[in-house]
């Protein structure tokens, strides 16, 4: 059982070999617990009872801790840049469902938070343009291409035809199709200014 990774069995035998196996089993149980804690994000744990393995394991945990800290710092930086950008940023999935917007986007389009939340909760089974997208009419095929195949599209001068009161009358947009590991569009980032 121990050789198959089953650490739940108990040894009823006595002797020097049985004692060594019990010690190994106890160490592996403790190592299993430590590994589970590290998987939960506790990078403070270190192994000090298994010789060369301990050094390699501790080096791995130190590297994971450093990468986790760097990733967290990068996420905080990116969030600050996006949140405080004067450029409107929205992220949609491949069917056009709204996933994220920053404050500048809400201001450009004069859309109050409840309407943003409503739009985010509305699932779209397929990409479809509606009357709010009429300003994109001459470019809808190119926009659809970004949503379906990825790539980039810049539309330098646009006049939203159904703008809300207080919304920008003239805008410029960049569409960026972000592909997943299989080469399919996962998200589309739209920059509006």
Kinemage of the C-alpha trace (Angstrom):
@kinemage 1
@onewidth
@group {chain A} dominant
@subgroup {mainchain}
@vectorlist {calphas} color= white
{ca unk a 1} P 0.000 0.000 0.000
{ca unk a 2} L 2.799 2.446 0.878
{ca unk a 3} L 4.542 1.816 -2.445
{ca unk a 4} L 1.276 2.766 -4.231
{ca unk a 5} L 1.044 6.066 -2.355
{ca unk a 6} L -1.578 4.920 0.179
{ca unk a 7} L -0.469 6.607 3.401
{ca unk a 8} L -3.596 5.689 5.384
{ca unk a 9} L -2.509 2.135 6.252
{ca unk a 10} L -0.969 1.342 9.620
{ca unk a 11} L 1.912 -1.067 10.229
{ca unk a 12} L 1.231 -3.724 12.853
{ca unk a 13} L 4.703 -5.245 12.615
{ca unk a 14} L 7.677 -4.432 14.808
{ca unk a 15} L 11.373 -4.270 14.155
{ca unk a 16} L 13.990 -2.041 12.611
{ca unk a 17} L 12.597 -2.189 9.033
{ca unk a 18} L 9.029 -1.639 10.243
{ca unk a 19} L 10.237 1.330 12.312
{ca unk a 20} L 11.925 2.846 9.246
{ca unk a 21} L 8.758 2.354 7.173
{ca unk a 22} L 6.625 3.954 9.905
{ca unk a 23} L 9.010 6.919 10.024
{ca unk a 24} L 8.922 7.258 6.218
{ca unk a 25} L 5.134 7.048 6.259
{ca unk a 26} L 4.907 9.757 8.947
{ca unk a 27} L 7.263 11.994 6.983
{ca unk a 28} L 5.258 11.476 3.782
{ca unk a 29} L 1.979 12.245 5.592
{ca unk a 30} L 3.475 15.453 6.937
{ca unk a 31} L 4.875 16.314 3.502
{ca unk a 32} L 1.431 15.678 1.989
{ca unk a 33} L -0.150 18.064 4.504
{ca unk a 34} L 2.516 20.714 3.814
{ca unk a 35} L 2.004 20.370 0.063
{ca unk a 36} L -1.756 20.857 0.527
{ca unk a 37} L -1.113 23.996 2.589
{ca unk a 38} L 1.229 25.359 -0.089
{ca unk a 39} L -1.415 24.634 -2.732
{ca unk a 40} L -3.775 26.804 -0.634
{ca unk a 41} L -1.252 29.665 -0.752
{ca unk a 42} L 0.756 29.239 2.462
{ca unk a 43} L 4.310 29.648 1.193
{ca unk a 44} L 5.815 29.946 4.684
{ca unk a 45} L 6.198 26.183 5.125
{ca unk a 46} L 9.564 24.477 4.714
{ca unk a 47} L 10.683 20.846 4.773
{ca unk a 48} L 13.722 20.070 6.919
{ca unk a 49} L 13.612 16.331 7.520
{ca unk a 50} L 14.374 14.734 4.143
{ca unk a 51} L 17.918 15.737 3.194
{ca unk a 52} L 18.502 16.682 -0.458
{ca unk a 53} L 14.779 16.435 -1.146
{ca unk a 54} L 14.188 19.152 1.466
{ca unk a 55} L 16.570 21.536 -0.269
{ca unk a 56} L 14.910 20.977 -3.655
{ca unk a 57} L 11.402 21.238 -2.189
{ca unk a 58} L 12.219 24.413 -0.255
{ca unk a 59} L 13.774 25.963 -3.352
{ca unk a 60} L 10.573 25.204 -5.279
{ca unk a 61} L 8.406 26.770 -2.539
{ca unk a 62} L 10.624 29.867 -2.441
{ca unk a 63} L 10.297 30.213 -6.227
{ca unk a 64} L 6.513 29.772 -6.047
{ca unk a 65} L 6.298 32.399 -3.304
{ca unk a 66} L 8.361 34.851 -5.366
{ca unk a 67} L 6.289 34.238 -8.520
{ca unk a 68} L 3.057 34.576 -6.549
{ca unk a 69} L 4.223 37.897 -5.062
{ca unk a 70} L 5.327 39.195 -8.462
{ca unk a 71} L 2.015 38.148 -10.033
{ca unk a 72} L 0.044 39.852 -7.258
{ca unk a 73} L 2.095 43.059 -7.692
{ca unk a 74} L 1.586 42.923 -11.464
{ca unk a 75} L -2.170 42.446 -11.030
{ca unk a 76} L -2.338 45.405 -8.632
{ca unk a 77} L -0.362 47.578 -11.061
{ca unk a 78} L -2.526 46.577 -14.037
{ca unk a 79} L -5.709 47.167 -12.056
{ca unk a 80} L -4.522 50.642 -11.059
{ca unk a 81} L -3.618 51.514 -14.675
{ca unk a 82} L -6.967 50.250 -15.998
{ca unk a 83} L -9.058 51.799 -13.227
{ca unk a 84} L -7.445 55.231 -13.605
{ca unk a 85} L -7.015 55.272 -17.366
{ca unk a 86} L -8.668 58.197 -19.171
{ca unk a 87} L -9.370 55.760 -22.008
{ca unk a 88} L -12.573 53.738 -21.760
{ca unk a 89} L -11.784 50.049 -21.455
{ca unk a 90} L -14.325 47.280 -21.842
{ca unk a 91} L -13.847 43.535 -22.065
{ca unk a 92} L -16.384 41.259 -23.717
{ca unk a 93} L -16.478 37.550 -24.329
{ca unk a 94} L -16.570 36.058 -27.829
{ca unk a 95} L -20.373 36.460 -28.041
{ca unk a 96} L -20.223 40.126 -27.017
{ca unk a 97} L -21.354 39.710 -23.409
{ca unk a 98} L -19.945 42.512 -21.282
{ca unk a 99} L -17.470 41.238 -18.687
{ca unk a 100} L -15.700 44.362 -17.435
{ca unk a 101} L -15.650 48.145 -17.843
{ca unk a 102} L -13.663 50.905 -16.203
{ca unk a 103} L -14.979 54.269 -14.981
{ca unk a 104} L -13.804 56.127 -18.102
{ca unk a 105} L -15.898 53.791 -20.293
{ca unk a 106} L -19.008 54.492 -18.185
{ca unk a 107} L -18.365 58.231 -18.476
{ca unk a 108} L -17.787 58.160 -22.262
{ca unk a 109} L -21.034 56.262 -22.829
{ca unk a 110} L -22.915 57.991 -19.936
{ca unk a 111} L -24.046 54.618 -18.629
{ca unk a 112} L -25.013 54.394 -14.935
{ca unk a 113} L -23.801 51.461 -12.835
{ca unk a 114} L -27.202 49.673 -12.677
{ca unk a 115} L -27.323 49.559 -16.491
{ca unk a 116} L -23.762 48.223 -16.608
{ca unk a 117} L -24.693 45.483 -14.121
{ca unk a 118} L -27.784 44.649 -16.181
{ca unk a 119} L -25.702 44.410 -19.355
{ca unk a 120} L -23.111 42.221 -17.606
{ca unk a 121} L -25.777 39.805 -16.383
{ca unk a 122} L -27.405 39.449 -19.815
{ca unk a 123} L -26.060 36.331 -21.500
{ca unk a 124} L -25.591 36.356 -25.234
{ca unk a 125} L -25.701 32.976 -26.958
{ca unk a 126} L -24.142 34.394 -30.123
{ca unk a 127} L -22.595 37.625 -31.344
{ca unk a 128} L -25.366 39.902 -32.596
{ca unk a 129} L -25.448 43.627 -33.282
{ca unk a 130} L -28.411 45.685 -32.075
{ca unk a 131} L -29.544 49.295 -32.467
{ca unk a 132} L -26.920 50.487 -29.955
{ca unk a 133} L -24.314 49.245 -32.444
{ca unk a 134} L -25.699 51.167 -35.437
{ca unk a 135} L -22.680 53.483 -35.361
{ca unk a 136} L -20.595 50.432 -36.326
{ca unk a 137} L -22.791 49.623 -39.351
{ca unk a 138} L -20.109 50.178 -42.028
{ca unk a 139} L -17.572 48.180 -39.977
{ca unk a 140} L -19.673 45.334 -38.549
{ca unk a 141} L -18.083 42.669 -40.756
{ca unk a 142} L -14.600 43.741 -39.622
{ca unk a 143} L -15.685 43.870 -35.960
{ca unk a 144} L -17.236 40.397 -36.302
{ca unk a 145} L -13.908 39.179 -37.730
{ca unk a 146} L -12.097 40.331 -34.562
{ca unk a 147} L -14.650 38.516 -32.367
{ca unk a 148} L -14.427 35.336 -34.414
{ca unk a 149} L -10.768 35.176 -35.462
{ca unk a 150} L -8.865 37.657 -33.288
{ca unk a 151} L -6.576 40.398 -34.428
{ca unk a 152} L -6.874 44.161 -34.115
{ca unk a 153} L -9.165 46.769 -35.626
{ca unk a 154} L -8.857 50.541 -35.270
{ca unk a 155} L -11.836 52.740 -36.075
{ca unk a 156} L -10.497 56.302 -35.831
{ca unk a 157} L -13.701 58.374 -36.110
{ca unk a 158} L -17.133 57.155 -35.087
{ca unk a 159} L -20.373 58.978 -34.330
{ca unk a 160} L -22.640 56.977 -31.987
{ca unk a 161} L -26.151 57.423 -33.407
{ca unk a 162} L -28.117 56.410 -30.312
{ca unk a 163} L -25.968 58.093 -27.668
{ca unk a 164} L -27.432 58.779 -24.226
{ca unk a 165} L -27.606 62.354 -22.963
{ca unk a 166} L -24.150 63.335 -21.722
{ca unk a 167} L -22.358 60.679 -23.782
{ca unk a 168} L -19.509 61.468 -26.153
{ca unk a 169} L -20.700 62.477 -29.604
{ca unk a 170} L -17.531 61.388 -31.420
{ca unk a 171} L -15.318 58.480 -30.425
{ca unk a 172} L -12.420 56.368 -31.622
{ca unk a 173} L -12.221 52.637 -30.901
{ca unk a 174} L -9.628 49.869 -30.955
{ca unk a 175} L -10.797 46.240 -30.869
{ca unk a 176} L -8.320 43.546 -29.786
{ca unk a 177} L -9.278 39.855 -30.032
{ca unk a 178} L -7.453 37.875 -27.339
{ca unk a 179} L -7.052 34.205 -28.213
{ca unk a 180} L -6.868 31.280 -25.792
{ca unk a 181} L -4.353 28.432 -25.960
{ca unk a 182} L -6.383 26.683 -28.683
{ca unk a 183} L -6.300 29.754 -30.950
{ca unk a 184} L -9.964 30.672 -30.380
{ca unk a 185} L -11.017 34.157 -29.385
{ca unk a 186} L -11.656 34.169 -25.645
{ca unk a 187} L -12.055 37.899 -24.952
{ca unk a 188} L -12.242 41.107 -26.904
{ca unk a 189} L -10.785 44.244 -25.347
{ca unk a 190} L -12.268 47.480 -26.662
{ca unk a 191} L -10.511 50.792 -26.032
{ca unk a 192} L -12.760 53.810 -26.487
{ca unk a 193} L -11.643 57.437 -26.470
